[in-house]
Amino acid sequence: MAWDFSTDSEFQSKLDWMAGFVRAEIWPLETLLHELEWDGMMRAIRPLQEEVKRHGLWAAHLDPELGGQGYGQVKLGLMHEILGTCPIAPLAFGNAAPDSGNSEILALAGSPEQKDRYLHPLLAGDLKSAFSMTEPDSAGSDPTLLKTRAVRDGDHWVINGHKWFSSNGSIADFMIVMAVTDPDARPHQRASMFVVDADTVGVRIVRDVATMEHPYDSFGRYGNHAEILYEDVRIPGDALLGAEGGGFLIAQQRLYPGRIHHCMRWLGVARRAFDMMCERSLYRYSHGSTLGKHQTVQNWIADSEAEMHAARLMTLHAAWKMDTDGVAAARKEIALIKFFGAKVLHDVVDRALQAHGGLGYSTDLPLEAMYRYARAARIYDGPDEVHRASVARQVLRGYEPPADGVPSQYIPARREAARLQFAELLDAVTAND
């Protein structure tokens, strides 16, 4: 089957408008993030959101009946490549994580009442949300080990557990919480999802966890990652999202397209760093010439261009396959881009930073922030090692060991078989000799 990543001219004009809009209206705001509190940033963002809505690009990942555009993954990927150039650009387009993923969960598994109470206000920008799954005491790479419990008590559920890295948890109005409801079930059928209002009794935001990306202690800022204790949190029975035991399946439906969007955003970051490296190579003079005339820097530029091109084609192919054949058919391709794209992002940013020397290491340029951001890409949404193992398992299903234990390409055995296959030819050649 032919691969086709092309877009129609009407959509390309939307991409062109997005690229100019993000660069002119949103890039400048990123320099003011440390000066603006949440309310101040939203005052700046809201007029931009209205402009995005006028162009029909708001929450484009959702179906039209929910206020989105119903775009497939190829179109969404191309959009996210542009949005990835700035950390707050997705906020202006109504598809910032974790709200975008949570809106997909609510659209997929929410009841009509849950959609009215949470989804529609979330899409309107009136509510903020968090996705609360990762725990400090169990391996995030293996969600079957979750310890947080939700136990039935009459018409209610009672949740007890300890979570962290619940992004935007300290500013969220509600959380989608993954908790074990049947510890005796099969590993992938133990957990369920619940909608929990942030002001529910027993929900305690312990802190926002400082990270490499945000290394200073702060609280209540957009993009922070909260540590949360759920202590005898009593919620109504209808807070369950989807079927009991369906949490893992729902999470996968959210994560697979999210990984495509991540990888395309990483390409946006990498391209911005690459542009800075190329610019630097043309004016920085060292050891007798500008950097761009030194072979090492030329190699950095060539390698980066090749790697970004490869990652882009791989990611668009994964998106196309998901659009064409569905999520399950694209699992290998999505796992491939997750670890390959993360490495490309890191390597391109690292080269760009190196080309800028002390200036790149300083906070006078965004490269050091990009570098810290890039390191997290190898961890979240599944660490590289898990995705590599997944790819290897899927690849190996297409092979089988030789029945006799002899390698299929073992030359002595192949030579003997060839002698039998071409016996007449060999006899004729020998006779002629």
N, C-alpha and C positions, 0 to 999 in steps of 0.2 A: 504494500500500500504506500502510495506517495505521501510524503510529509508536506504539510502546507502551513506555514506560520504567517502567511500574508494577511494584511488587514485592508479593509476597504478604505477608500479615500476619505469618507466621512469620518471614520474613526481615527484615521491618521491625523486629520485636522484637529481632532480633540486632543490627541497626544501632543501635537505641536503647541496647542494652546496651553496644555498642562505644563510643558517644559518651560515656557516663557513665564507663566504665572508663578510657578514654584520658585524660579530663580529670582524674579523681580519682587515678589510680595512676601515670600516665606523665608528665603535664605536670610534676609536682613534681621528677621525676628529671632533667629537662633542665637545671635550675639547678645540678646537681651534676656535670655532665659534665667540667668542668675539674679537679675534685677526685678523680674516680674513674679509675683506670687501666682497661684492658680487663677484667682479671679482676674488679675491683670492680664494674664496671658489669654484667657478666654475672651476678654474684651477686645483684644487685638485679633483673635482668631475668628470670632463670630461673623464679622463682615465678610471675611474671606470664605467662610462656609456658605454664606448666602450667594456669593458669586459662583461658587462651585455648583450649588443647586441650580442656579440659572442656566448653567451649561450642561445640566443633566448628567453630572458625574458623581453625585452624592451617593454614598453607600452602594457603589456599583456592584458589589459582590452578592447582593440580595436580589430576589425576584421583584419584578415591577409592582406586584400587589403589596409588597412591603416597603415600597419607596425606592427600590434600587433599580438597576438596569438589567439584571439577569445576564451579565456578561459571562462568557466562558473563561476558562483559566488562561488561555493565551492572551486574551484582551486584558484580563486582570493583571497578568504577569507584566505586560508591557506598561501598564499604568504604574505598577509598584516599582518598576525600574526607575521611573522618574521620581516617585515619592521617596525612594530610598536615599536620594541625595541630601535629604534634610530630615532630622529626627522628628520634627513636629509637622511635616507635610501631611502624613496620614491623618492627623487630627483635623486638618482643614477639609479633608475629603470624606470624612465619616467612615474611615476604615482603619482606624488606629487599634492596634492590639492593646489590651485584650478585648476591648469592646467589640471589635469586628468578629472575632471568633465566638464570643459569647452571644452575639446577635445571631450567628449561624446556628448555634446550639438551640437557642430559643425558637428560631424559625423551624428547625428540624424536629425538636422534641417537646416544645412547649405547648401547653394546653391553650385554648382560646383566652382563658382568664389570665394565664401567665404572659401571653403576648400583649394583652391590653395593659397589664400592670407594669411589665418590665421592658418588653421588646420595643414597643412603639415610643415610649419616652426615651429609651436608649438611643434609638435612631434619630430622634429629634434633638439629641444633645442635652436633654434635661436630666439624665441620669448618667452616672459613671459606674463601671463594674470591675470586678476582679475575678480571676479564675484561680481557685484555691485547691491545688492538688499536691504540689511538691511538699515533702516533709523532711525535717532535719534528721530524723532517725531511721529513714528507710531510703534505699537507693532510688533516686529519681529516674534512673535508666530502666527500672523494673517496676512499673506501677502495680504489678500483682502483689507487691509487698506492702502496700499501704496499710497503715495501722489505725487511722482515724475511723471511728465506728459511728454508725447511725442505727439506733435501736428503736423499734416500734414501742410506743407506750399509749395504748388506746387509739385515739384518732390523731395522735401526734408522732413525731420522730424526735429523738433526743440525740444530739451529736456531741461527741467528745473526741478531741484530737488536737494535734499540734502541727501547724503548717508554717511554711516560710516561702519566700520568693513568690508571694501572691502579688503580682504586679498591679500597681495602683490600688492596693488594698487599703491604704491609709486615706485615700480620697474617694473610695467607692461608696455608692449608695446600697449596693447589694453584691454578694459574691455567689458564684456557682461553685459549690463545694463537692468534691469527690470523697465519698466515705464508703466503707465496707458495710454492707447490709446483710450479707450471708457469708460468714467466714468459712463455711463448710462446702460452699459451691465450687465449681471448677474455677481455676485461677482467674480467668478473664470474665467470669460472671459473678464475682463477689461484690463488686462496687457499684454504687449508684450515684447519680448526680442530684443535687438539691439547690434550690434557690434560697438564699439566706439573706435577709435584710441586715445591713451593717449595724443597725441600732438594736438588734435583737439582744435580749438579756443573755449574757454569757459569752458574747463575742468580744474578745479583748485584743486590740491591736497593740502588740508588745513594743514594736519599733519598726522603723524602716531599715533594712539591712544595707549597710554601706558596702559597695562593691568596687571592683576595678573600674567599672564604667562611671560610677558615682561614688568616689572614694571618701567623701566627707559626710559625717553624720548630718542628717536632715530628716524632716518629718513632714508628710503631707504634700510632697511635691509630685507633679506629674512624672511618671516613669520610674518612681521608686518601687522597691520590692518589700512588701510587708511580711513581718513575722506575726502570726495570729494564733491565739489560743481559743479553742472552742470548748467551753466548760459548761456541760449540761445545757446546751443550747436547745431549747424546745421550739420546734417549728410545726406548723400544721401538716397534716397528711398530704395535702395537695401541693406542698412545696417540692415533691418529688418530680424530677424532670424525666419524662419518658417512662420506660418500663423499669421496674425494680431489677437490679443486676445488669442493666444496660449501659452503665457508665462508661465502661471501656470502649464499647462499640461506638457510642456517641462521640467520645473523645477522639477516636481515630477518624471519624468523619470530619471533625474539626481540624485535626492536625495535618492531614495529607494536603489539602489545598493550602493551608497555612505555610507549609514548608516551601511550596512553590513561590509564594509571595515573599517569604524570607529571602530565598535565593535571588530573586529578582531585585529586591531592595539592596542586597549585598552588592550586586552588580552596579547599582546606582552609586553606592558608596565607593566601590573600587574605581569606577570611571571618574568620579570627582577627584580622588587621590591621584589617579593616573594623569589627569589633566594638569594637576599641580606639578607633578614630576616632570612632565614634558615642558611646561612653562619654565620651570627651574633650570632645565638643561640648556635653555637657550640664552640665559642671561648670567648664570653663575660662572665666573671665570676661576679656574684653578689649574695649576701645573701646566701652564702654557696654552690652554684653550678653554673654551666653554665646556661644561660637563657633557653636553650632547655629542661632542667629538671624541670623548673617551669611550673605548670599547666596552668597558664595564657598564657604563650607563646606557649605552646603546643596547647591550644585552638585556638590561633590566626593562627597557622600553619594549623591545621585541618580545621577550618572554611574557611580559604582562599583557600585551595586546593579544598574543596567541592564547594565553590562558583564559582571559576574559571572553574571547570569542568562543572558545570551546565550552566554557561554563554557560554562556548565553544560549548557545545552540542546544546543549543538553537540557537546560531548564525549559526552554520553549518546546522541545520535543516531549518532555514529561508532561507539560501543560496540555499540549496537543493530544497526547495519548489519553490523558484523563478526560478531556473533552470528548474524544472519539469513542473510547472503550470503557470509560468509567474508572473509579478509584482503584478497584482491586487490580485491574490490568496494568496500572501505572506504578505499582508499589516498588518494583525494582528501580525504575527510573527516578522516582522521588527520593529513594534512599541514596542513590548515586549522587544526585545533585546536592544533597544535604551535606555530605562530607567533602565532596570535591569543591563545591561553591565556597564553603567555609575556608578551605585552604587557599583558594584563589584570592578571596577577600583579604586574608591575613598577609599573604605574600606581596600583593600589590601595594597595600598600605605600608608594609614594612619597607619596601624599596623606595616608595615616595618619601617616607620619613628619613631614610638614610640619605637620600639625595639632598635633603634640606639641612642635614647636620643638626647643629644646635638649634636652629630656627624651627626645624620640624619637631624637635623634642620639647620645645617650649609651648606654652599655651597661646602664643601669638598666632598660631595656625591651628586649624581643626584636626591636623593629622594625629596628634597624640591622643585626642579623644576618639578618633576613628580606630586607632590601634587598640585601645582598651575595649571598644565596642566589638572589634573583630575577634578578640580572644574569647568572648562569650559565645560566639557563633558555633564553636566546637562543642558546646555543652548543652545549650537549651534545645528543646524539641527533640531530644535524644542525642546523646554524645556520639562523636564520630565512630567510636568502636562498635556501638550497637548497629549503626547503619552499615558499616563495613561487613559485620557478621551477617546481617540480613541479606545484603547483596550476594555474599559468598554462598549462603545456603540456597538462594534462589538459582544462582548460576549452576551449582553442583547438582541440582535436580535434573539437569539436562545431560548428565553423564552417568556412567555405571562402570564398576570395576571389571577388568577382564576376568572371564570365568575361570581361566587356568592360572591366574596370577602373573601372567607374562604381559609386559607392556604391549599395547596394540601397535606401537611403532618400533618394536624390538627388531633390529635389522636381520640377525641370523634367521629368525622365524619367518620374516617377510621374504627373505631371499629364497628360502626353501619353498615357500608357497609360490613365489614367482617362477621358480624353476619348473614346478608342476604346471603352472598356468601357461607358460611359454615353451613347453617341452619340445613341440614340433619345430618351433623356430630355432631353438638351441641345437636340436639334432641336425637341422639343415645347415646352420652356420658351421657346425663342427664338421659335417661331411664335406662342405666346400673347402674347408681348411685342409 
